[in-house]
Amino acid sequence: MAERSRRRAVTGPQRPEGSRRGGLARTAVLGALTAAAPLSIDTYLPALPAITVELESSASLVALTLTACVVGLAVGQLVAGPLSDVLGRRRPMIVGAVGFVVLSAACAAAPDVGTLVALRLGQGLFGAVGIVVARAVVRDLYEGAAAARAFAALMLVSGVAPIVAPVLGGQLLELTSWRGVFVVLAALGALVLVGVLLAVPETLPPERRRSGGWRTTRHAFGVLLADAKVLACVAAAGFGFAAMFAYISGSTFVLQGLYGLSPQEFSGVFAINSVGIVSAVQLSGRLVGAERVRPERMVPLGLAIAVVGSATVLGGALGLGVWGVVVGLFVTVCGVGTALPAATTLSLADHPEHAGSASALLGTAQFIVGGFAAPLVGLGGGRTALPMGLTMTGATLVALLTFTALWRRATRAAGAGDN
């Protein structure tokens, strides 16, 4: 009890290290760090055809540049999360930001598609550091309802990225080549690095860090994987994100190639959906943060909404047409946005000593499952929206059913233990 009280005194919403303005600046920088994934992926999506032509490659090989980045984002989190529990948060954040800047600039100079694939892998590895450590920083500073509000604020900042990224990418291609897109990513990464140096202090003091090497890390993951509540949240986030990846990877070909939307119209649809997910994230965070809805209820509610939306996308593919697909995509992303803040809060709640590892497990699941979902969308060769609809519906159903089953099992086990 004394330890919990001490932690609350240290990790409450009001921090000794800065004013409210400093806290807002820190949140903005942490949100920018978590925006590495959508910036790395969404900004250059409109440039895929141009890359294919200039590098004299096939569409499937160029698509590997997306897969490589996703793999890097997954593996990088798995390494950076436990490392930040040992070394602290600040040093890994700085190294990750520097690496992201260097690799983004190198992508702009890639001479062939093989080199670009390798560089994109590295870009994802370094970009992953900011994503996983930013969540761990929030967990260092807050708990309970305050953590839910903080995660919602974090996702508000990072949620601007998918709104801006495709529009930015499309406009940049009017002014420069696809290489210029990566130059802009490098410049944005440099700005984030400056923000880390100026606004984000160390939040994990030496006395709270874990010691030891691989054995300690393996123990941390063992503890987390043995917790059914953590697994429930990881499944919800992983399969929910898979639906998002199916949308991200398939919507360009479905909406532009199949239904004939212009790049500007596609960017508009993408932006509207991004506004939807940001709004859902904020509503979810406020409801949980105000303790009006418990987070364990918010997760299945959001996933159920996502199932309805995905089924509507599937209905669009089966005959409802483009409006069925567009409306279904909007409902799906709103549902995922409702579930994710609560799932993140729950996954990090019970293991503060393993916050980095828990954050890594959550993030890695998102990108690994998402990475497997993305190729499934291409099975139709861009001639039908059916693979995208099936993948999204399957992913959201699995997310909902798995979370419900694992959470009930954990609740029953806890009840039996109390008796």
Secondary structure by P-SEA (a helix, b strand, c coil): caaaaaaaaacccccccccaaaaaaaaaaaaaaaacccccccccccaaaaaaaaacccaaaaaaaaaaaaaaaaaaaacaaaaaaaccccaaaaaaaaaaaaaaaaaaacccaaaaaaaaaaaaaaaaaaaaaaaaaaaacccaaaaaaaaaaaaaaaaaccccaaaaaaaaaacccaaaaaaaaaaaaaaaaaaaaccccccccccccccccaaaaaaaaaaaaacaaaaaaaaaaaaaaaaaaaaaacccccccccccccaaaaaaaaaaaaaaaaaaaaaaaaaaaaccccaaaaaaaaaaaaaaaaaaaaaaaacccaaaaaaaaaaaaaaaaacaaaaaaaaacccccaaaaaaaaaaaaaaaaaaaaaaaaaccccccaaaaaaaaaaaaaaaaaaaaaaaaaaaaaaaaaac
